Amino acid sequence: MSTARFCRLLYIPERTWRRKQVRAGITGFLSGPWPRPARNRSRQVVADLGSKHPAWGHRKIWAMARHGGHQLTMSTVLRVLRDEGLLLEASYQRERRRLAAERKAAFCEPPTDPNPAALHRGEAEAR
């Protein structure tokens, strides 16, 4: 297969493919892993907050870290939590809402009589 056809199939410019071929021949393939100074700088703070409060999401942990004087972004917090395995799965919020609805239903009793307090108010007004 020609290089031009190969590049068209992968939707990459032929020039990009040629540049990567040259780099791979010289020193090996030069893509990543890249340094992550923002993650390394804030990893300890985010991991501590994430482990102390496992129900908190990345936005709240970001806000609490910023309140503590640390300069970091929400995406950095999300990536650190993902790297540390401290993110809750996506269905967690749905599960919490379902449990809350079940709790509410368990304590909800349909009214059997009129409101006794309203009856007493009505009697007091009639006097």
C-alpha positions in Angstrom: 0.0 0.0 0.0 1.3 3.4 -0.8 2.1 5.9 1.9 -0.4 8.4 0.4 -3.2 5.9 0.4 -2.3 4.7 3.9 -2.5 8.3 5.2 -5.8 8.9 3.5 -7.2 5.9 5.2 -6.1 7.1 8.6 -7.1 10.7 7.9 -3.6 12.1 8.7 -1.6 14.4 6.5 1.2 12.6 4.7 3.7 15.3 5.9 2.8 14.3 9.5 3.4 10.7 8.8 6.8 11.4 7.2 7.9 13.6 10.1 7.0 10.8 12.6 8.9 8.3 10.5 12.0 10.4 10.6 11.8 10.9 14.3 11.2 7.2 14.9 14.3 6.3 12.9 16.5 8.7 14.9 15.7 8.3 18.6 12.6 6.1 18.8 9.0 7.3 18.8 8.9 10.7 20.5 5.2 10.8 21.7 4.7 11.1 25.4 4.7 10.5 28.3 4.9 14.2 28.9 5.8 15.8 32.2 2.9 16.7 34.4 4.1 19.5 36.7 0.6 20.7 37.6 -0.6 17.2 38.6 2.6 16.5 40.5 2.4 19.8 42.4 -1.2 19.3 43.6 -1.4 15.5 43.8 -1.0 15.3 47.6 -3.6 18.0 48.4 -6.2 16.6 46.0 -5.6 13.0 47.1 -5.9 14.0 50.8 -9.2 15.8 50.2 -10.5 13.1 48.0 -9.8 10.3 50.5 -11.2 12.3 53.5 -14.4 13.1 51.6 -15.1 10.2 49.1 -18.6 11.5 48.2 -17.3 14.9 47.0 -16.9 15.4 43.3 -14.0 17.1 41.5 -15.7 20.5 41.5 -16.1 20.6 45.3 -12.6 19.3 45.9 -11.3 22.0 43.5 -13.2 24.7 45.4 -11.9 23.5 48.8 -8.3 23.3 47.5 -8.6 26.8 46.1 -10.1 28.0 49.4 -7.0 26.5 51.1 -4.8 28.7 48.9 -3.7 26.2 46.2 -3.6 27.3 42.6 -5.0 24.5 40.4 -7.7 23.9 37.8 -10.8 21.7 37.8 -9.5 19.5 35.1 -6.2 18.9 37.0 -8.3 17.9 40.1 -10.4 15.5 37.9 -7.3 13.9 36.4 -5.6 13.5 39.7 -8.7 11.9 41.2 -8.9 9.6 38.2 -5.2 8.6 38.5 -5.6 7.9 42.2 -8.8 5.9 41.7 -10.9 8.2 43.9 -13.6 9.1 41.3 -17.1 7.6 41.9 -18.7 6.0 38.9 -21.2 7.9 36.9 -24.2 6.0 38.2 -23.4 7.1 41.8 -25.6 10.2 41.7 -28.5 8.2 40.1 -28.2 5.7 42.9 -28.3 8.4 45.6 -31.4 10.0 44.0 -33.1 6.6 43.9 -32.3 5.9 47.6 -33.5 9.3 48.6 -36.8 8.8 46.8 -37.3 5.4 48.5 -36.5 7.1 51.9 -39.1 9.8 51.2 -41.7 7.2 50.2 -41.1 5.2 53.4 -42.0 8.2 55.6 -44.8 9.5 53.5 -48.2 8.5 54.8 -51.2 9.5 52.9 -53.6 11.7 55.0 -56.5 9.9 56.5 -58.3 12.9 58.2 -58.4 16.6 57.6 -55.6 18.6 59.2 -56.5 18.7 63.0 -54.6 22.0 63.4 -56.8 23.5 60.7 -59.9 22.2 62.4 -58.9 23.8 65.7 -58.2 27.1 64.0 -61.6 27.0 62.4 -63.2 26.4 65.8 -61.3 29.2 67.4 -62.3 31.6 64.7 -66.0 30.6 65.0 -66.0 31.5 68.7 
